[in-house]
Amino acid sequence: MTVEPNTRANSRTITVTGTGTAEARPDLLTISVGVECRRDSVGTAYADAGTASAAVSGALRRHGVADADIRTSGLNVRPEFVWRDGGGQQVTGYVASSGLTVRLRQVAAASGVIAAVVHAGGDDVRLNGLELGFADESAVTSLAREAAWRDAAARAEQFAALASARLGAVTSIAEHPDAPGPVPVARIQRAAASEAISVEAGHASISASVTVVWELQA
């Protein structure tokens, strides 16, 4: 909080930064799915990785995931080496890997979709993480901004009262960029009666920060 002279005669300002957070139940789950095949030849590794990736994509589409929500996010083929005394570095095989970034818009059905993906890819599939969030963050962001404004106004009122003054008109408002994306508050746990892993969405939060300048009147 700062109190400083204004450019107008006999006028002062008070500058306060407020923060606010809003929570809501996520309606979008983004998962990272990988396929990794280790084989004796590069051709076999690449072909098998393609087959496994196609099986994973097919399982996603059969569960209603749209093409627009399935994106290839990585493709790699590399040799694997081992060092042998007297022989130096030698190739022991080849690894072909690919990755998919998938958006699931039915969070409640996510456990079944993920189980289907694992089943389709078999031992070659990898689950590399997930992120819970919002398909449209605007409504939650608006609530966070309102909370930040109330926080700034309350702080300004308190400081003005301590200074035996009162707030005048607002002269400027500046919003500060927040950390990208929502902060998930979620749990993933193995279901007792199933081989699937249940995804519990919990709530996700979005924060906002705003700096407001008021005229400070005697």
Backbone bond lengths (Angstrom), bond angles and torsions (degrees), N, CA, C in turn:
res aa  C-N    CA-C-N  psi(-1)  N-CA   C-N-CA  omega(-1)  CA-C   N-CA-C  phi
1 M - - - 1.461 - - 1.510 108.65 -
2 T 1.341 116.06 132.95 1.455 120.35 176.66 1.507 109.46 -131.37
3 V 1.320 115.60 146.18 1.459 122.59 172.70 1.512 106.28 -120.87
4 E 1.326 117.27 125.24 1.440 120.05 -174.18 1.515 110.79 -145.01
5 P 1.336 117.88 159.43 1.454 120.84 179.32 1.521 111.27 -66.79
6 N 1.322 116.22 146.06 1.449 122.28 173.80 1.521 107.89 -93.98
7 T 1.310 116.48 163.56 1.462 119.29 179.29 1.519 111.65 -70.01
8 R 1.337 117.19 -21.67 1.458 119.29 177.86 1.520 110.27 -80.44
9 A 1.326 115.89 149.51 1.462 120.76 -176.67 1.517 110.98 -62.34
10 N 1.345 115.05 139.23 1.463 122.67 174.57 1.527 112.69 56.12
11 S 1.341 117.46 33.43 1.460 120.17 -179.86 1.521 109.52 -129.40
12 R 1.324 115.77 141.25 1.451 121.49 178.32 1.525 109.05 -124.31
13 T 1.331 115.53 164.27 1.459 120.24 176.33 1.526 109.70 -129.26
14 I 1.312 115.21 160.86 1.457 122.09 173.54 1.518 107.73 -128.97
15 T 1.309 116.28 130.43 1.460 122.44 -177.17 1.521 109.56 -114.34
16 V 1.315 116.74 124.05 1.467 121.42 -175.98 1.531 109.30 -133.52
17 T 1.315 116.29 139.75 1.465 121.92 174.42 1.523 109.10 -107.13
18 G 1.318 116.32 127.64 1.461 122.18 177.57 1.518 111.17 -115.57
19 T 1.316 115.78 149.87 1.464 121.15 177.99 1.524 109.09 -125.93
20 G 1.307 115.48 152.94 1.466 120.09 179.22 1.518 110.87 -154.17
21 T 1.313 115.61 154.45 1.464 122.45 -179.38 1.515 109.65 -133.92
22 A 1.318 115.84 141.52 1.466 121.62 175.24 1.526 108.72 -128.30
23 E 1.320 115.91 142.43 1.461 121.62 -179.91 1.526 110.52 -119.50
24 A 1.317 114.94 150.46 1.465 120.76 175.41 1.524 107.55 -157.38
25 R 1.322 115.03 164.58 1.460 119.41 178.99 1.527 109.13 -77.52
26 P 1.337 119.00 127.26 1.468 121.41 -178.43 1.527 111.76 -62.53
27 D 1.331 114.96 146.50 1.461 120.19 176.32 1.522 111.60 -122.84
28 L 1.330 117.24 14.39 1.459 121.18 179.96 1.530 108.68 -144.81
29 L 1.329 115.69 131.10 1.459 121.55 177.17 1.526 108.09 -122.14
30 T 1.314 116.68 121.66 1.464 121.43 177.99 1.522 108.10 -107.11
31 I 1.336 116.31 123.49 1.461 120.93 -179.73 1.527 109.78 -116.57
32 S 1.317 114.62 150.01 1.462 121.63 175.34 1.521 108.20 -110.05
33 V 1.335 116.05 116.87 1.461 122.12 -176.69 1.522 108.72 -115.65
34 G 1.313 116.47 130.76 1.461 120.79 178.23 1.514 111.90 -120.48
35 V 1.332 115.14 155.66 1.462 122.80 173.39 1.524 106.93 -125.23
36 E 1.319 116.87 131.24 1.461 120.94 -177.93 1.521 109.21 -137.38
37 C 1.332 116.32 119.41 1.460 121.83 -177.43 1.524 110.20 -120.53
38 R 1.330 117.02 125.16 1.464 123.10 175.11 1.527 108.51 -107.11
39 R 1.328 115.50 120.87 1.454 120.60 -176.70 1.535 109.69 -139.18
40 D 1.336 115.19 169.08 1.462 120.05 -178.61 1.521 112.57 -73.99
41 S 1.325 117.85 -28.31 1.466 120.80 -179.02 1.517 110.13 -123.39
42 V 1.329 115.13 151.71 1.461 119.57 -178.26 1.526 110.77 -65.38
43 G 1.330 117.07 -37.52 1.463 120.05 -179.43 1.515 112.14 -64.36
44 T 1.330 116.40 -42.60 1.461 120.15 179.60 1.524 110.97 -67.14
45 A 1.338 116.42 -41.44 1.466 119.61 178.74 1.520 110.71 -61.14
46 Y 1.326 116.78 -45.14 1.465 120.84 -178.41 1.529 110.96 -66.21
47 A 1.320 116.88 -43.78 1.462 120.41 -179.19 1.520 111.40 -65.32
48 D 1.314 117.47 -43.61 1.463 120.50 -179.46 1.526 111.42 -67.15
49 A 1.335 116.54 -36.88 1.467 119.12 176.40 1.523 110.69 -64.05
50 G 1.320 116.67 -39.10 1.465 119.68 177.02 1.516 111.81 -64.25
51 T 1.334 116.71 -40.09 1.461 120.60 179.13 1.523 111.27 -64.96
52 A 1.330 116.27 -44.66 1.465 120.00 179.95 1.525 111.07 -66.30
53 S 1.332 116.85 -40.78 1.468 120.18 178.71 1.521 111.10 -63.58
54 A 1.326 116.43 -40.57 1.463 119.73 178.19 1.529 110.85 -65.16
55 A 1.336 116.96 -36.93 1.469 120.11 178.18 1.524 110.75 -65.46
56 V 1.331 116.91 -39.64 1.462 120.75 178.19 1.524 110.39 -65.37
57 S 1.332 116.81 -45.65 1.468 120.26 178.95 1.521 111.26 -61.78
58 G 1.327 116.25 -40.08 1.459 119.68 178.62 1.516 112.25 -63.36
59 A 1.335 116.41 -41.12 1.464 120.00 177.99 1.522 110.94 -62.87
60 L 1.327 117.01 -39.38 1.462 120.50 178.40 1.532 110.93 -63.42
61 R 1.307 116.65 -45.16 1.472 120.02 -178.89 1.525 111.50 -66.92
62 R 1.322 116.61 -36.50 1.476 119.03 178.02 1.519 111.33 -64.98
63 H 1.315 117.25 -22.97 1.464 120.96 177.89 1.526 112.11 -97.10
64 G 1.319 115.50 17.81 1.458 119.60 171.21 1.508 116.17 87.35
65 V 1.333 119.18 9.42 1.460 120.76 178.53 1.528 108.63 -77.93
66 A 1.314 116.98 126.19 1.460 122.01 -177.02 1.522 111.26 -73.55
67 D 1.341 115.93 154.25 1.460 120.60 178.78 1.528 111.65 -57.05
68 A 1.335 116.35 -37.24 1.465 120.51 -178.29 1.526 112.67 -65.03
69 D 1.338 117.02 -17.83 1.464 121.41 -178.41 1.521 112.74 -99.76
70 I 1.339 117.03 8.01 1.466 121.95 177.50 1.520 107.87 -120.17
71 R 1.325 116.66 118.42 1.473 120.44 -175.80 1.523 109.88 -132.41
72 T 1.336 115.81 130.35 1.457 120.53 174.21 1.518 109.02 -71.09
73 S 1.326 116.12 126.01 1.460 120.17 -174.73 1.526 113.18 -118.68
74 G 1.323 116.98 4.05 1.461 118.74 178.79 1.516 111.73 -177.17
75 L 1.331 116.58 146.76 1.462 122.49 176.57 1.525 107.38 -151.72
76 N 1.342 116.41 127.52 1.446 119.77 -175.17 1.522 110.15 -150.73
77 V 1.336 116.09 138.54 1.463 122.18 172.33 1.527 106.96 -131.51
78 R 1.331 116.49 127.52 1.465 119.03 -176.79 1.535 109.96 -147.26
79 P 1.323 116.14 152.38 1.469 119.22 173.27 1.515 110.39 -81.61
80 E 1.315 116.58 155.64 1.456 122.34 172.24 1.524 108.23 -109.75
81 F 1.334 114.53 137.04 1.463 119.78 -175.52 1.521 110.77 -117.27
82 V 1.336 114.35 157.65 1.455 121.89 170.40 1.523 107.41 -140.07
83 W 1.324 115.81 145.66 1.456 120.07 179.05 1.523 109.20 -96.62
84 R 1.307 115.37 125.76 1.460 120.67 178.26 1.526 109.37 -119.59
85 D 1.319 115.39 131.80 1.467 119.97 178.76 1.525 110.34 -59.27
86 G 1.292 114.79 128.54 1.459 119.86 179.30 1.515 112.85 87.44
87 G 1.326 117.03 -19.22 1.469 119.59 -178.98 1.503 113.77 -115.73
88 G 1.343 116.20 -11.87 1.459 119.63 179.62 1.520 112.13 74.67
89 Q 1.299 115.08 -155.65 1.472 121.47 -177.97 1.522 110.35 -81.40
90 Q 1.323 116.41 126.48 1.464 120.93 -177.56 1.522 110.30 -129.77
91 V 1.322 115.10 146.14 1.463 121.68 177.77 1.520 109.39 -76.80
92 T 1.343 116.25 127.48 1.459 120.55 178.95 1.524 113.11 -106.81
93 G 1.303 116.20 -10.77 1.457 119.89 -179.02 1.518 110.26 168.03
94 Y 1.341 115.17 -171.21 1.464 120.78 -177.45 1.531 109.29 -135.87
95 V 1.320 113.78 146.58 1.459 120.52 179.47 1.519 108.66 -122.25
96 A 1.317 115.83 125.78 1.461 121.87 173.64 1.524 107.44 -115.42
97 S 1.319 115.31 131.08 1.465 119.38 -178.39 1.517 110.22 -137.86
98 S 1.308 114.85 151.03 1.465 120.99 175.31 1.524 108.07 -144.70
99 G 1.311 115.86 159.67 1.456 120.32 -178.83 1.515 111.81 -133.20
100 L 1.314 115.75 149.15 1.460 122.57 175.63 1.525 108.83 -127.33
101 T 1.305 115.50 137.18 1.458 121.76 170.28 1.517 106.90 -106.55
102 V 1.338 115.83 121.51 1.468 120.96 -170.87 1.519 110.50 -124.74
103 R 1.326 115.89 131.60 1.460 121.22 175.77 1.530 109.50 -101.67
104 L 1.323 115.80 122.83 1.461 121.69 178.26 1.524 108.36 -107.30
105 R 1.316 116.20 118.50 1.465 121.12 -173.95 1.524 112.83 -94.59
106 Q 1.324 116.99 -3.61 1.461 121.79 174.39 1.531 106.81 -115.16
107 V 1.326 116.00 86.46 1.460 120.16 -173.63 1.522 111.46 -61.21
108 A 1.328 116.89 -35.77 1.463 120.29 -178.32 1.525 111.99 -63.36
109 A 1.337 117.04 -26.72 1.464 120.74 -178.80 1.524 112.31 -97.49
110 A 1.329 117.50 6.34 1.460 120.65 -173.07 1.519 112.69 -62.89
111 S 1.324 117.97 -37.67 1.468 120.18 -178.24 1.520 111.53 -58.18
112 G 1.329 116.75 -43.70 1.451 120.51 179.41 1.518 112.63 -66.34
113 V 1.322 116.77 -38.68 1.464 120.65 179.14 1.529 110.28 -65.54
114 I 1.325 116.66 -44.92 1.461 120.26 -179.80 1.530 110.70 -63.55
115 A 1.337 117.17 -41.03 1.469 120.38 177.74 1.522 110.88 -61.27
116 A 1.340 116.84 -39.67 1.461 120.86 179.02 1.520 111.19 -65.70
117 V 1.319 116.93 -38.25 1.463 121.40 178.21 1.525 110.41 -63.27
118 V 1.328 116.80 -45.78 1.465 120.89 -179.86 1.524 110.45 -63.31
119 H 1.314 116.41 -42.09 1.463 120.57 179.10 1.525 110.87 -63.75
120 A 1.338 117.42 -41.73 1.463 121.47 -177.93 1.520 111.72 -67.76
121 G 1.335 116.91 -39.00 1.460 119.78 -177.90 1.510 114.61 -84.25
122 G 1.326 116.16 -18.19 1.463 119.79 178.90 1.516 112.68 63.52
123 D 1.325 115.80 -145.16 1.458 120.78 -176.00 1.529 112.90 -69.61
124 D 1.330 117.29 -12.36 1.463 120.19 -177.51 1.524 113.26 -90.50
125 V 1.312 118.11 -5.96 1.465 120.05 -176.94 1.525 110.53 -86.49
126 R 1.340 115.36 148.31 1.458 122.26 177.11 1.533 108.67 -132.84
127 L 1.322 116.58 134.58 1.460 121.47 172.33 1.527 107.48 -102.32
128 N 1.311 116.03 116.23 1.464 121.03 -171.28 1.525 114.11 -103.09
129 G 1.340 117.78 8.01 1.457 119.49 176.12 1.508 112.59 132.56
130 L 1.328 114.98 170.13 1.458 120.43 179.65 1.520 109.62 -145.89
131 E 1.318 115.33 161.00 1.459 121.65 177.06 1.530 108.77 -140.63
132 L 1.310 115.85 125.96 1.454 121.61 177.05 1.525 109.56 -94.77
133 G 1.328 116.10 137.93 1.458 119.43 -178.93 1.509 111.79 -162.94
134 F 1.325 114.91 -152.35 1.461 121.15 -174.83 1.523 110.42 -125.50
135 A 1.327 115.71 138.11 1.452 120.01 174.20 1.525 110.42 -65.45
136 D 1.322 116.86 -35.33 1.462 122.44 176.20 1.528 107.43 -135.02
137 E 1.318 116.29 110.93 1.462 121.13 -175.34 1.529 112.59 -84.09
138 S 1.335 118.26 -7.33 1.460 120.36 -168.39 1.529 112.90 -60.82
139 A 1.336 117.71 -41.59 1.464 119.46 -177.25 1.528 111.19 -66.23
140 V 1.335 116.95 -43.11 1.461 120.21 -179.96 1.533 110.36 -69.77
141 T 1.332 116.38 -38.02 1.463 120.26 178.13 1.525 110.51 -62.81
142 S 1.338 116.90 -38.92 1.463 120.56 178.57 1.526 111.37 -61.14
143 L 1.329 116.84 -41.20 1.467 120.39 177.91 1.531 110.90 -65.71
144 A 1.340 116.88 -38.45 1.461 120.36 178.33 1.527 110.62 -64.98
145 R 1.332 116.92 -38.34 1.472 119.92 177.76 1.524 111.18 -64.76
146 E 1.335 116.43 -41.23 1.467 119.36 178.25 1.526 110.72 -61.25
147 A 1.345 116.03 -41.12 1.463 119.66 178.39 1.527 111.14 -64.49
148 A 1.336 116.61 -38.98 1.467 120.55 178.74 1.526 110.56 -65.78
149 W 1.339 116.73 -39.57 1.467 120.01 178.41 1.531 111.09 -63.94
150 R 1.328 116.60 -44.41 1.463 119.48 179.37 1.528 110.88 -62.21
151 D 1.322 116.26 -38.19 1.456 120.06 178.79 1.533 110.56 -64.61
152 A 1.327 116.73 -44.91 1.465 120.36 179.24 1.523 111.19 -63.17
153 A 1.338 116.85 -43.43 1.461 120.53 -178.68 1.528 111.23 -64.49
154 A 1.334 116.63 -41.16 1.466 119.68 179.45 1.524 111.10 -64.55
155 R 1.321 117.34 -41.26 1.452 120.49 178.60 1.531 110.66 -63.80
156 A 1.340 115.13 -44.47 1.463 119.61 -178.68 1.522 111.47 -63.23
157 E 1.323 116.96 -41.95 1.470 120.53 178.49 1.530 110.59 -61.39
158 Q 1.320 116.09 -42.31 1.470 119.47 -179.44 1.526 111.51 -64.32
159 F 1.326 116.52 -47.05 1.456 119.07 -178.70 1.530 111.68 -66.76
160 A 1.336 116.23 -36.61 1.462 118.80 178.14 1.526 110.23 -63.43
161 A 1.328 116.60 -42.20 1.466 120.23 179.26 1.528 110.64 -64.12
162 L 1.325 116.65 -40.29 1.462 119.68 178.13 1.529 111.61 -63.95
163 A 1.319 115.49 -28.74 1.465 120.04 179.40 1.527 112.01 -91.55
164 S 1.341 116.44 10.27 1.471 121.48 -178.91 1.530 110.68 55.42
165 A 1.311 115.57 44.16 1.464 121.80 179.66 1.524 108.50 -135.89
166 R 1.310 116.09 -177.44 1.471 121.19 176.84 1.520 108.56 -140.06
167 L 1.322 114.02 157.47 1.461 119.29 -177.62 1.519 110.96 -78.61
168 G 1.335 114.86 141.33 1.454 121.23 174.04 1.521 110.23 -105.48
169 A 1.315 115.94 -143.26 1.462 121.23 -178.11 1.525 111.07 -75.67
170 V 1.333 115.85 153.37 1.462 121.57 174.37 1.524 108.19 -77.33
171 T 1.325 116.30 130.71 1.468 119.70 -179.58 1.527 113.19 -104.30
172 S 1.342 118.11 -22.76 1.462 119.90 176.56 1.517 110.53 -161.38
173 I 1.336 114.67 152.01 1.470 122.19 177.46 1.530 107.00 -135.56
174 A 1.331 116.88 132.01 1.460 121.36 178.04 1.520 109.42 -134.13
175 E 1.318 116.51 125.54 1.462 120.99 176.97 1.515 108.69 -95.42
176 H 1.333 116.30 139.43 1.455 121.37 -178.95 1.519 110.00 -102.40
177 P 1.320 117.09 137.08 1.473 119.51 179.14 1.512 110.46 -59.71
178 D 1.322 114.62 138.19 1.455 120.02 178.03 1.513 108.43 -96.39
179 A 1.327 116.42 169.76 1.458 120.84 174.26 1.521 108.47 -60.24
180 P 1.362 118.40 140.06 1.455 121.07 -174.20 1.522 112.86 -63.44
181 G 1.336 114.90 136.64 1.449 120.88 173.39 1.502 114.71 77.29
182 P 1.328 116.44 163.08 1.455 121.02 178.82 1.515 112.13 -74.98
183 V 1.324 115.40 156.86 1.453 121.09 175.72 1.529 107.78 -98.04
184 P 1.348 118.54 111.86 1.449 119.65 -176.22 1.517 112.88 -77.59
185 V 1.322 114.97 142.32 1.458 121.55 171.19 1.523 105.00 -120.44
186 A 1.319 116.42 89.03 1.462 120.10 -168.48 1.515 111.04 -138.39
187 R 1.315 115.97 162.69 1.456 121.57 177.73 1.519 109.19 -131.80
188 I 1.323 115.02 145.18 1.465 121.22 173.19 1.517 106.30 -124.47
189 Q 1.311 117.13 123.35 1.462 118.92 -177.76 1.525 109.97 -141.59
190 R 1.323 114.33 150.51 1.465 119.46 179.75 1.526 109.73 -74.85
191 A 1.315 115.65 130.48 1.454 120.64 179.05 1.522 109.43 -72.16
192 A 1.328 116.67 142.40 1.460 121.14 -174.16 1.530 112.50 -68.12
193 A 1.320 117.50 -35.29 1.464 120.10 -173.19 1.521 112.29 -110.10
194 S 1.323 118.39 22.67 1.454 119.82 -175.52 1.509 109.85 -149.75
195 E 1.336 116.38 156.96 1.450 120.58 174.05 1.519 110.78 -82.12
196 A 1.323 117.59 -9.05 1.457 120.54 178.74 1.521 110.15 -76.62
197 I 1.325 115.69 163.98 1.456 122.22 173.75 1.520 106.92 -110.35
198 S 1.320 115.94 125.64 1.453 119.03 -177.52 1.525 110.23 -82.08
199 V 1.315 115.27 137.30 1.456 121.97 177.46 1.517 107.77 -104.70
200 E 1.328 116.55 116.96 1.458 121.32 179.37 1.520 108.23 -106.00
201 A 1.316 115.50 116.53 1.458 120.98 -168.66 1.521 113.29 -70.13
202 G 1.333 117.10 -33.44 1.453 118.47 -175.79 1.522 111.12 58.54
203 H 1.322 117.33 -135.86 1.456 122.30 176.71 1.525 109.44 -131.86
204 A 1.311 115.36 154.79 1.460 121.89 174.07 1.517 107.89 -120.70
205 S 1.321 116.44 148.37 1.458 120.44 -176.49 1.516 111.18 -121.79
206 I 1.317 115.09 149.84 1.461 123.04 174.34 1.519 107.58 -126.88
207 S 1.316 116.46 136.05 1.462 121.73 -178.79 1.518 110.98 -110.12
208 A 1.320 115.69 154.68 1.457 122.14 177.25 1.515 108.73 -138.31
209 S 1.329 115.56 153.27 1.468 121.48 179.03 1.523 108.36 -140.14
210 V 1.337 116.13 134.40 1.457 120.73 -177.50 1.527 109.73 -139.04
211 T 1.320 115.67 138.76 1.461 121.65 174.60 1.523 108.77 -109.82
212 V 1.342 115.41 125.81 1.468 121.34 -175.76 1.526 108.95 -122.65
213 V 1.330 115.05 138.68 1.458 121.04 175.85 1.526 108.96 -112.47
214 W 1.340 115.84 124.17 1.458 121.76 176.17 1.539 109.75 -111.21
215 E 1.304 114.95 152.26 1.460 118.66 164.99 1.531 108.60 -70.86
216 L 1.282 117.24 140.76 1.461 122.95 179.28 1.526 108.29 -110.80
217 Q 1.323 114.95 115.64 1.465 120.60 -175.33 1.519 111.53 -108.84
218 A 1.314 115.24 148.19 1.474 120.63 179.54 1.511 110.61 -72.74
